[in-house]
Amino acid sequence: MIKALLCKLNIRHDWHIEHTDDGALYRRCKRCGKDDDRGRGGPADWAAPAGMG
């Protein structure tokens, strides 16, 4: 119940990587289904650690 409340308050999500039909990557919460809207780019953001690409 606490985890569901945290999702609703947009405090904590259970992010997992998902794939679109054309192969692009994005993150979606496993509990509530919300897509990550933090403005990540595309696959290049996932290819290397921060500051390496």
N, CA, C and O of each residue as an XYZ file, in Angstrom:
212
protein
N       0.811     -1.185      0.000
C       0.000      0.000      0.000
C       0.865      1.263      0.000
O       0.551      2.232     -0.693
N       1.937      1.253      0.766
C       2.847      2.404      0.814
C       3.473      2.636     -0.562
O       3.584      3.779     -1.004
N       3.881      1.565     -1.239
C       4.514      1.706     -2.552
C       3.556      2.318     -3.566
O       3.959      3.155     -4.374
N       2.290      1.907     -3.529
C       1.298      2.476     -4.432
C       1.096      3.961     -4.129
O       0.928      4.759     -5.051
N       1.109      4.334     -2.872
C       0.960      5.734     -2.491
C       2.153      6.556     -2.972
O       1.983      7.685     -3.431
N       3.352      5.999     -2.870
C       4.539      6.706     -3.336
C       4.475      6.950     -4.840
O       4.913      8.002     -5.307
N       3.944      6.006     -5.604
C       3.755      6.198     -7.048
C       2.754      7.331     -7.290
O       2.997      8.208     -8.118
N       1.654      7.311     -6.583
C       0.625      8.332     -6.782
C       1.127      9.726     -6.436
O       0.729     10.707     -7.064
N       2.003      9.814     -5.437
C       2.578     11.098     -5.050
C       3.775     11.470     -5.913
O       4.365     12.535     -5.731
N       4.140     10.596     -6.856
C       5.269     10.796     -7.765
C       6.586     10.960     -7.007
O       7.445     11.755     -7.388
N       6.721     10.201     -5.941
C       7.932     10.245     -5.119
C       8.872      9.100     -5.470
O      10.082      9.300     -5.566
N       8.334      7.918     -5.661
C       9.165      6.743     -5.933
C       8.421      5.805     -6.873
O       7.275      5.426     -6.630
N       9.104      5.441     -7.952
C       8.556      4.486     -8.918
C       9.502      3.291     -9.029
O      10.655      3.361     -8.603
N       9.012      2.208     -9.596
C       9.792      0.999     -9.834
C      10.100      0.945    -11.331
O       9.438      0.225    -12.078
N      11.124      1.721    -11.774
C      11.420      1.886    -13.199
C      12.033      0.626    -13.803
O      12.884     -0.022    -13.194
N      11.586      0.294    -15.006
C      12.132     -0.801    -15.807
C      12.271     -0.318    -17.240
O      11.483      0.506    -17.704
N      13.273     -0.831    -17.939
C      13.512     -0.443    -19.325
C      12.553     -1.204    -20.230
O      12.404     -2.421    -20.115
N      11.909     -0.474    -21.128
C      10.983     -1.045    -22.104
C      11.480     -0.690    -23.501
O      12.293      0.220    -23.661
N      10.996     -1.401    -24.502
C      11.366     -1.178    -25.903
C      10.128     -0.830    -26.708
O       9.067     -1.426    -26.520
N      10.267      0.147    -27.613
C       9.189      0.437    -28.556
C       9.312     -0.511    -29.741
O      10.279     -1.267    -29.840
N       8.343     -0.470    -30.631
C       8.366     -1.344    -31.816
C       9.563     -1.059    -32.713
O      10.065     -1.962    -33.382
N      10.030      0.201    -32.733
C      11.166      0.534    -33.595
C      12.512      0.388    -32.877
O      13.548      0.758    -33.431
N      12.509     -0.139    -31.667
C      13.754     -0.440    -30.967
C      14.233      0.629    -30.003
O      15.257      0.436    -29.347
N      13.532      1.752    -29.890
C      13.934      2.807    -28.953
C      13.689      2.329    -27.522
O      12.818      1.494    -27.275
N      14.457      2.862    -26.598
C      14.340      2.494    -25.195
C      13.677      3.607    -24.396
O      13.866      4.790    -24.678
N      12.907      3.215    -23.406
C      12.322      4.170    -22.475
C      12.083      3.462    -21.157
O      12.185      2.238    -21.079
N      11.766      4.224    -20.120
C      11.534      3.635    -18.809
C      10.059      3.760    -18.431
O       9.424      4.785    -18.680
N       9.527      2.696    -17.826
C       8.135      2.663    -17.386
C       8.080      2.055    -15.988
O       8.800      1.105    -15.682
N       7.219      2.617    -15.150
C       7.041      2.101    -13.795
C       6.290      0.783    -13.849
O       5.240      0.683    -14.484
N       6.825     -0.216    -13.188
C       6.217     -1.543    -13.187
C       4.915     -1.572    -12.382
O       4.023     -2.370    -12.672
N       4.805     -0.701    -11.370
C       3.612     -0.689    -10.526
C       2.453      0.103    -11.119
O       1.328     -0.394    -11.169
N       2.715      1.336    -11.572
C       1.606      2.204    -11.991
C       1.528      2.410    -13.503
O       0.515      2.914    -13.989
N       2.562      2.038    -14.265
C       2.534      2.156    -15.716
C       2.946      3.516    -16.258
O       2.866      3.742    -17.465
N       3.385      4.427    -15.395
C       3.786      5.758    -15.847
C       5.098      5.676    -16.621
O       6.011      4.944    -16.239
N       5.180      6.443    -17.725
C       6.421      6.552    -18.489
C       7.306      7.608    -17.860
O       6.809      8.601    -17.328
N       8.610      7.405    -17.914
C       9.575      8.371    -17.388
C       9.567      9.598    -18.284
O       9.813      9.491    -19.485
N       9.290     10.754    -17.715
C       9.184     11.980    -18.507
C      10.291     12.977    -18.167
O      10.089     14.187    -18.269
N      11.439     12.483    -17.770
C      12.527     13.369    -17.399
C      13.323     13.875    -18.589
O      14.386     14.465    -18.398
N      12.850     13.666    -19.799
C      13.484     14.224    -20.986
C      14.741     13.508    -21.431
O      15.636     14.128    -22.007
N      14.822     12.248    -21.178
C      15.976     11.476    -21.659
C      15.946     11.449    -23.165
O      14.880     11.506    -23.778
N      17.113     11.362    -23.758
C      17.211     11.332    -25.215
C      16.831      9.984    -25.768
O      15.709      9.518    -25.572
N      17.753      9.357    -26.455
C      17.462      8.069    -27.048
C      18.437      7.025    -26.557
O      18.942      7.121    -25.438
N      18.709      6.024    -27.383
C      19.590      4.936    -26.992
C      20.997      5.388    -26.607
O      21.674      4.688    -25.854
N      21.449      6.531    -27.101
C      22.797      7.007    -26.752
C      22.921      7.263    -25.258
O      24.005      7.106    -24.697
N      21.828      7.657    -24.601
C      21.868      7.895    -23.166
C      22.047      6.606    -22.382
O      22.513      6.638    -21.243
N      21.691      5.495    -22.960
C      21.764      4.213    -22.272
C      23.076      3.477    -22.570
O      23.403      2.499    -21.898
N      23.824      3.944    -23.573
C      24.992      3.206    -24.039
C      26.214      3.363    -23.142
O      27.043      2.456    -23.074
N      26.344      4.496    -22.452
C      27.537      4.736    -21.646
C      27.146      5.413    -20.340
O      26.111      6.075    -20.269
N      27.963      5.251    -19.312
C      27.688      5.933    -18.046
C      27.729      7.456    -18.261
O      28.300      7.942    -19.237
N      27.125      8.176    -17.352
C      27.069      9.636    -17.442
C      28.475     10.214    -17.571
O      29.396      9.800    -16.867
N      28.623     11.158    -18.464
C      29.915     11.805    -18.676
C      30.843     11.074    -19.616
O      31.940     11.556    -19.897
N      30.431      9.931    -20.105
C      31.298      9.131    -20.978
C      30.888      9.243    -22.446
O      31.595      8.722    -23.308
N      29.788      9.894    -22.757
C      29.339      9.877    -24.131
C      28.953     11.201    -24.588
O      28.546     11.362    -25.739
